[in-house]
Amino acid sequence: ASIYLLDRYEKLFGRYFEMKCYIASAGNSATTKLVRSSLRDAQGQLLRLRRRMETDLPPATRKNFERQDLLNRTGRYEAQNYLNKY
């Protein structure tokens, strides 16, 4: 998952948690009813975002960067990996 998705999830979960706390402490039932409908919407958004984070592939540039970082840490180079395949 990209950092953008994680940041978005964190902010949305923060709002969701605030609504849950409000419902738990609110005394006004009319206001609580409105917040509950917003809570269901936020819960749906969290679910969709979580599914997206689980299924989206990382950007290709990041994958290449991670591979290059791994190769640098091991002291190997692409040519060595190519030659070792055969």
MDAnalysis code that builds the backbone (N, CA, C; Angstrom):
import MDAnalysis as mda
import numpy as np

u = mda.Universe.empty(258, n_residues=86, atom_resindex=np.repeat(np.arange(86), 3), trajectory=True)
u.add_TopologyAttr("name", ["N", "CA", "C"] * 86)
u.add_TopologyAttr("resid", np.arange(1, 87))
u.add_TopologyAttr("resname", ["ALA", "SER", "ILE", "TYR", "LEU", "LEU", "ASP", "ARG", "TYR", "GLU", "LYS", "LEU", "PHE", "GLY", "ARG", "TYR", "PHE", "GLU", "MET", "LYS", "CYS", "TYR", "ILE", "ALA", "SER", "ALA", "GLY", "ASN", "SER", "ALA", "THR", "THR", "LYS", "LEU", "VAL", "ARG", "SER", "SER", "LEU", "ARG", "ASP", "ALA", "GLN", "GLY", "GLN", "LEU", "LEU", "ARG", "LEU", "ARG", "ARG", "ARG", "MET", "GLU", "THR", "ASP", "LEU", "PRO", "PRO", "ALA", "THR", "ARG", "LYS", "ASN", "PHE", "GLU", "ARG", "GLN", "ASP", "LEU", "LEU", "ASN", "ARG", "THR", "GLY", "ARG", "TYR", "GLU", "ALA", "GLN", "ASN", "TYR", "LEU", "ASN", "LYS", "TYR"])
u.atoms.positions = np.array([
    [0.840, -1.180, 0.000],
    [0.000, 0.000, 0.000],
    [0.881, 1.238, 0.000],
    [0.401, 2.219, -0.667],
    [1.190, 3.442, -0.719],
    [1.021, 4.228, 0.574],
    [1.928, 5.126, 0.790],
    [1.879, 5.966, 1.983],
    [0.629, 6.836, 1.953],
    [0.206, 7.232, 0.754],
    [-1.009, 8.032, 0.622],
    [-2.208, 7.281, 1.190],
    [-2.326, 6.014, 0.861],
    [-3.458, 5.224, 1.366],
    [-3.386, 5.059, 2.877],
    [-2.199, 4.853, 3.397],
    [-2.051, 4.714, 4.846],
    [-2.403, 6.003, 5.567],
    [-1.969, 7.136, 5.039],
    [-2.309, 8.431, 5.634],
    [-3.817, 8.665, 5.605],
    [-4.419, 8.356, 4.480],
    [-5.868, 8.524, 4.334],
    [-6.620, 7.627, 5.320],
    [-6.161, 6.394, 5.472],
    [-6.791, 5.465, 6.403],
    [-6.667, 5.981, 7.837],
    [-5.487, 6.477, 8.179],
    [-5.260, 6.982, 9.539],
    [-6.197, 8.152, 9.856],
    [-6.343, 9.086, 8.934],
    [-7.225, 10.235, 9.148],
    [-8.684, 9.804, 9.250],
    [-9.095, 8.919, 8.366],
    [-10.474, 8.440, 8.378],
    [-10.772, 7.657, 9.648],
    [-9.831, 6.850, 10.093],
    [-10.047, 6.095, 11.321],
    [-10.128, 7.030, 12.522],
    [-9.347, 8.112, 12.503],
    [-9.417, 9.111, 13.565],
    [-10.801, 9.729, 13.651],
    [-11.370, 10.081, 12.508],
    [-12.743, 10.634, 12.490],
    [-13.742, 9.600, 12.976],
    [-13.583, 8.361, 12.520],
    [-14.474, 7.275, 12.930],
    [-14.430, 7.101, 14.452],
    [-13.242, 7.116, 15.021],
    [-13.083, 6.937, 16.456],
    [-13.709, 8.104, 17.230],
    [-13.546, 9.326, 16.723],
    [-14.170, 10.484, 17.363],
    [-15.686, 10.334, 17.396],
    [-16.272, 9.865, 16.306],
    [-17.721, 9.668, 16.260],
    [-18.155, 8.594, 17.248],
    [-17.389, 7.503, 17.336],
    [-17.707, 6.434, 18.297],
    [-17.687, 6.978, 19.723],
    [-16.681, 7.777, 20.042],
    [-16.577, 8.364, 21.379],
    [-17.730, 9.324, 21.644],
    [-18.103, 10.093, 20.635],
    [-19.208, 11.032, 20.792],
    [-20.504, 10.288, 21.094],
    [-20.756, 9.227, 20.349],
    [-21.976, 8.441, 20.560],
    [-21.989, 7.855, 21.964],
    [-20.846, 7.384, 22.416],
    [-20.760, 6.778, 23.746],
    [-21.026, 7.789, 24.856],
    [-20.679, 9.055, 24.615],
    [-20.817, 10.052, 25.683],
    [-21.983, 11.019, 25.487],
    [-22.656, 10.975, 24.350],
    [-23.723, 11.940, 24.051],
    [-24.997, 11.610, 24.818],
    [-25.688, 12.655, 25.172],
    [-26.962, 12.471, 25.861],
    [-28.146, 12.751, 24.959],
    [-27.931, 13.494, 23.883],
    [-28.997, 13.891, 22.978],
    [-29.214, 12.810, 21.921],
    [-30.381, 12.201, 21.935],
    [-30.623, 11.083, 21.015],
    [-30.762, 11.529, 19.558],
    [-31.288, 12.741, 19.314],
    [-31.435, 13.220, 17.933],
    [-30.059, 13.421, 17.295],
    [-29.149, 13.997, 18.032],
    [-27.797, 14.208, 17.519],
    [-27.086, 12.880, 17.336],
    [-27.264, 11.984, 18.278],
    [-26.635, 10.661, 18.190],
    [-27.101, 9.925, 16.945],
    [-28.384, 10.078, 16.607],
    [-28.932, 9.419, 15.414],
    [-28.224, 9.918, 14.155],
    [-27.984, 11.226, 14.084],
    [-27.270, 11.790, 12.925],
    [-25.832, 11.281, 12.856],
    [-25.179, 11.237, 13.999],
    [-23.789, 10.791, 14.030],
    [-23.698, 9.315, 13.659],
    [-24.679, 8.511, 14.079],
    [-24.676, 7.080, 13.726],
    [-24.718, 6.867, 12.220],
    [-25.498, 7.686, 11.512],
    [-25.547, 7.533, 10.050],
    [-24.197, 7.891, 9.431],
    [-23.557, 8.919, 9.948],
    [-22.220, 9.275, 9.471],
    [-21.205, 8.198, 9.835],
    [-21.413, 7.578, 10.985],
    [-20.519, 6.512, 11.433],
    [-20.578, 5.316, 10.482],
    [-21.787, 4.963, 10.060],
    [-21.928, 3.849, 9.106],
    [-21.232, 4.170, 7.788],
    [-21.349, 5.421, 7.349],
    [-20.677, 5.834, 6.116],
    [-19.162, 5.741, 6.269],
    [-18.644, 6.232, 7.387],
    [-17.197, 6.170, 7.638],
    [-16.720, 4.728, 7.732],
    [-17.535, 3.876, 8.335],
    [-17.171, 2.458, 8.456],
    [-17.079, 1.815, 7.075],
    [-18.006, 2.157, 6.192],
    [-17.959, 1.644, 4.819],
    [-16.733, 2.137, 4.073],
    [-16.397, 3.417, 4.264],
    [-15.204, 3.969, 3.628],
    [-13.949, 3.274, 4.137],
    [-13.897, 3.015, 5.439],
    [-12.733, 2.313, 6.004],
    [-12.602, 0.917, 5.406],
    [-13.717, 0.228, 5.278],
    [-13.690, -1.123, 4.714],
    [-13.195, -1.109, 3.272],
    [-13.724, -0.183, 2.472],
    [-13.285, -0.099, 1.072],
    [-11.814, 0.268, 0.967],
    [-11.369, 1.188, 1.809],
    [-9.971, 1.597, 1.791],
    [-9.055, 0.461, 2.232],
    [-9.476, -0.292, 3.242],
    [-8.687, -1.439, 3.704],
    [-8.567, -2.483, 2.600],
    [-9.658, -2.742, 1.891],
    [-9.607, -3.702, 0.766],
    [-8.651, -3.217, -0.314],
    [-8.705, -1.923, -0.589],
    [-7.813, -1.368, -1.614],
    [-6.357, -1.493, -1.193],
    [-6.077, -1.245, 0.083],
    [-4.706, -1.359, 0.573],
    [-4.207, -2.800, 0.479],
    [-5.103, -3.756, 0.636],
    [-4.706, -5.163, 0.571],
    [-4.514, -5.653, -0.854],
    [-5.171, -5.010, -1.831],
    [-5.116, -5.516, -3.203],
    [-4.245, -4.692, -4.143],
    [-4.064, -3.400, -3.881],
    [-3.253, -2.562, -4.774],
    [-1.790, -2.999, -4.723],
    [-1.186, -3.063, -5.874],
    [0.240, -3.358, -5.956],
    [1.026, -2.075, -5.737],
    [2.205, -2.181, -5.169],
    [3.023, -0.970, -5.018],
    [3.466, -0.460, -6.382],
    [3.765, 0.824, -6.475],
    [4.234, 1.357, -7.758],
    [5.510, 0.654, -8.211],
    [5.671, 0.534, -9.515],
    [6.826, -0.184, -10.073],
    [8.145, 0.465, -9.650],
    [8.171, 1.774, -9.550],
    [9.422, 2.438, -9.179],
    [9.840, 2.061, -7.770],
    [8.881, 1.925, -6.881],
    [9.203, 1.527, -5.514],
    [9.757, 0.103, -5.499],
    [9.149, -0.776, -6.283],
    [9.611, -2.162, -6.336],
    [11.055, -2.207, -6.822],
    [11.354, -1.446, -7.855],
    [12.720, -1.416, -8.374],
    [13.678, -0.846, -7.344],
    [13.239, 0.176, -6.621],
    [14.080, 0.777, -5.594],
    [14.372, -0.229, -4.488],
    [13.351, -0.972, -4.048],
    [13.556, -1.965, -2.996],
    [14.495, -3.072, -3.467],
    [14.357, -3.486, -4.708],
    [15.241, -4.519, -5.253],
    [16.674, -4.020, -5.308],
    [16.846, -2.796, -5.767],
    [18.193, -2.227, -5.841],
    [18.795, -2.080, -4.450],
    [17.976, -1.671, -3.482],
    [18.467, -1.539, -2.108],
    [18.912, -2.894, -1.571],
    [18.134, -3.935, -1.847],
    [18.489, -5.283, -1.399],
    [19.800, -5.735, -2.040],
    [19.940, -5.480, -3.327],
    [21.170, -5.857, -4.021],
    [22.372, -5.110, -3.454],
    [22.183, -3.830, -3.148],
    [23.289, -3.047, -2.581],
    [23.697, -3.582, -1.216],
    [22.736, -3.972, -0.408],
    [23.058, -4.483, 0.927],
    [23.768, -5.830, 0.866],
    [23.476, -6.638, -0.137],
    [24.114, -7.946, -0.244],
    [25.444, -7.871, -0.984],
    [25.702, -6.726, -1.649],
    [26.944, -6.585, -2.403],
    [26.865, -7.229, -3.770],
    [25.671, -7.615, -4.187],
    [25.510, -8.243, -5.506],
    [25.015, -7.218, -6.508],
    [25.189, -7.532, -7.760],
    [24.739, -6.644, -8.823],
    [23.861, -7.445, -9.765],
    [23.106, -6.733, -10.580],
    [22.198, -7.389, -11.522],
    [22.918, -8.402, -12.409],
    [24.105, -8.069, -12.874],
    [24.833, -8.977, -13.754],
    [25.123, -10.294, -13.041],
    [25.452, -10.239, -11.769],
    [25.709, -11.478, -11.023],
    [24.433, -12.311, -10.919],
    [23.318, -11.674, -10.674],
    [22.067, -12.414, -10.601],
    [21.725, -13.050, -11.954],
    [21.980, -12.319, -13.031],
    [21.702, -12.840, -14.373],
    [22.585, -14.055, -14.654],
    [23.860, -13.959, -14.334],
    [24.779, -15.055, -14.604],
    [24.481, -16.275, -13.737],
    [23.997, -16.063, -12.538],
    [23.706, -17.182, -11.635],
    [22.423, -17.931, -11.995],
    [21.613, -17.385, -12.891],
    [20.384, -18.063, -13.310],
    [20.705, -19.293, -14.150],
    [21.811, -19.270, -14.877],
    [22.103, -20.341, -15.834],
    [23.186, -21.245, -15.368],
])
